[in-house]
């Protein structure tokens, strides 16, 4: 019975430690998510990709707040499949570079340095993982330091 309690207690302790060390809380996550997606929607590269797929932004923003809460604070609030959602998208390395640039800019504007570093490090890992997964669906196995470029593979 003690093992069942240990998981949630451990998660709560880990979340509290991250919050204490970084200053990140749910309000900061919401400011970051909303600020970031405002930039995304206005961006000439990323905006059209999102416009085609998202008609009601509030549910998406709520889901992204849950996602970043899980990623940044280890809360376990998000229960989705980000890789599956991204695999069919018409994106490559250039899109991920743009995504990261906007994310890092937003994190710099909204977060204190420790929180910014925490978010950015995770965002870079996420972008790399998604790019690797998307490349794999197009039969491209990326080596260390290689990037997925659709025009180089013949993929549309």
C-alpha positions as CSV (number, residue, x, y, z in Angstrom):
1,X,0.0,0.0,0.0
2,X,2.9,2.4,0.7
3,X,4.2,2.1,-2.9
4,X,0.9,3.5,-4.2
5,X,1.2,6.6,-2.0
6,X,5.0,7.0,-2.8
7,X,4.4,7.9,-6.4
8,X,2.1,10.9,-5.9
9,X,4.0,12.1,-2.9
10,X,7.3,11.8,-4.8
11,X,5.8,13.7,-7.7
12,X,4.5,16.5,-5.4
13,X,7.9,16.8,-3.8
14,X,9.6,17.0,-7.2
15,X,7.1,19.6,-8.4
16,X,7.7,21.7,-5.2
17,X,11.4,21.5,-5.6
18,X,11.3,22.6,-9.3
19,X,8.9,25.5,-8.4
20,X,11.3,26.6,-5.6
21,X,14.4,26.4,-7.7
22,X,13.0,28.0,-10.9
23,X,10.1,30.2,-9.7
24,X,7.8,28.4,-12.3
25,X,4.2,28.1,-11.3
26,X,0.9,27.5,-13.2
27,X,0.4,31.3,-13.7
28,X,3.8,31.6,-15.3
29,X,3.1,28.6,-17.5
30,X,-0.2,30.2,-18.7
31,X,1.5,33.5,-19.5
32,X,4.3,31.7,-21.4
33,X,1.8,29.6,-23.4
34,X,-0.5,32.5,-24.2
35,X,2.4,34.8,-25.1
36,X,4.1,32.1,-27.2
37,X,1.0,31.2,-29.2
38,X,0.1,34.8,-29.8
39,X,3.5,35.0,-31.6
40,X,2.9,31.7,-33.4
41,X,-0.4,32.9,-34.7
42,X,1.1,36.1,-36.1
43,X,4.1,34.3,-37.6
44,X,4.2,34.0,-41.4
45,X,5.8,30.5,-41.3
46,X,4.0,28.9,-38.4
47,X,0.7,30.8,-38.3
48,X,-0.8,29.2,-41.4
49,X,0.0,25.6,-40.2
50,X,-2.0,26.3,-37.0
51,X,-4.8,28.3,-38.7
52,X,-5.7,25.2,-40.8
53,X,-5.9,22.9,-37.8
54,X,-7.1,25.0,-34.9
55,X,-10.4,26.8,-35.0
56,X,-11.1,27.1,-31.3
57,X,-8.0,28.3,-29.5
58,X,-9.1,28.1,-25.9
59,X,-9.1,24.2,-25.7
60,X,-5.7,24.1,-27.4
61,X,-4.2,26.7,-25.0
62,X,-5.6,24.8,-22.0
63,X,-4.1,21.6,-23.4
64,X,-0.7,23.3,-23.9
65,X,-0.8,24.7,-20.4
66,X,-1.4,21.1,-19.1
67,X,1.5,19.9,-21.4
68,X,4.0,22.5,-20.1
69,X,2.9,21.9,-16.6
70,X,3.8,18.2,-17.0
71,X,7.0,19.0,-18.9
72,X,8.3,21.8,-16.7
73,X,6.9,20.9,-13.3
74,X,6.4,17.1,-13.6
75,X,2.7,17.5,-12.6
76,X,1.3,14.7,-14.8
77,X,-1.5,17.0,-15.9
78,X,-1.1,16.2,-19.6
79,X,-2.3,12.9,-21.0
80,X,-1.9,13.2,-24.8
81,X,0.2,12.0,-27.6
82,X,2.3,14.9,-28.9
83,X,4.3,12.8,-31.4
84,X,1.2,11.4,-33.1
85,X,-0.3,14.9,-33.4
86,X,2.9,16.2,-35.1
87,X,3.8,13.4,-37.4
88,X,1.3,14.4,-40.2
89,X,2.3,18.0,-40.1
90,X,4.1,19.6,-43.2
91,X,7.0,20.7,-41.1
92,X,10.8,20.3,-41.1
93,X,13.9,21.7,-39.4
94,X,13.1,25.3,-40.5
95,X,9.7,25.1,-38.8
96,X,11.3,23.8,-35.6
97,X,14.0,26.6,-35.7
98,X,11.2,29.2,-36.0
99,X,9.2,27.5,-33.2
100,X,12.2,27.5,-30.9
101,X,13.1,31.1,-31.8
102,X,9.6,32.3,-30.8
103,X,9.5,30.1,-27.7
104,X,12.9,31.2,-26.5
105,X,12.0,34.9,-27.2
106,X,8.8,34.5,-25.2
107,X,10.5,32.7,-22.3
108,X,13.1,35.5,-22.1
109,X,10.3,38.1,-22.0
110,X,8.2,36.4,-19.4
111,X,10.5,34.3,-17.1
112,X,13.3,34.9,-14.7
113,X,16.6,33.4,-15.9
114,X,16.3,30.1,-14.0
115,X,12.8,29.5,-15.3
116,X,13.8,30.6,-18.8
117,X,16.7,28.1,-18.9
118,X,14.4,25.3,-17.5
119,X,11.8,25.9,-20.2
120,X,14.2,26.4,-23.1
121,X,16.2,23.2,-22.3
122,X,13.0,21.2,-22.4
123,X,11.7,23.0,-25.5
124,X,14.9,22.1,-27.4
125,X,14.6,18.5,-26.4
126,X,11.0,18.4,-27.5
127,X,11.8,20.0,-30.9
128,X,14.6,17.6,-31.5
129,X,12.5,14.6,-30.7
130,X,9.6,15.7,-32.8
131,X,11.9,16.5,-35.8
132,X,13.5,13.1,-35.4
133,X,10.1,11.4,-35.4
134,X,8.9,13.3,-38.4
135,X,12.0,12.5,-40.3
136,X,11.6,8.8,-39.5
137,X,8.0,8.8,-40.9
138,X,9.6,10.0,-44.2
139,X,12.2,7.2,-44.2
140,X,15.0,9.5,-43.1
141,X,17.3,8.4,-40.3
142,X,19.0,11.4,-38.9
143,X,22.5,11.1,-37.6
144,X,24.0,13.2,-34.8
145,X,23.7,16.9,-35.8
146,X,21.7,16.2,-38.9
147,X,18.5,18.0,-39.6
148,X,15.4,17.0,-41.6
149,X,14.7,19.1,-44.7
150,X,11.8,18.1,-46.8
151,X,13.1,19.5,-50.0
152,X,16.2,17.3,-49.7
153,X,14.2,14.1,-49.3
154,X,11.6,14.7,-52.0
155,X,8.9,14.7,-49.3
156,X,6.1,17.1,-49.8
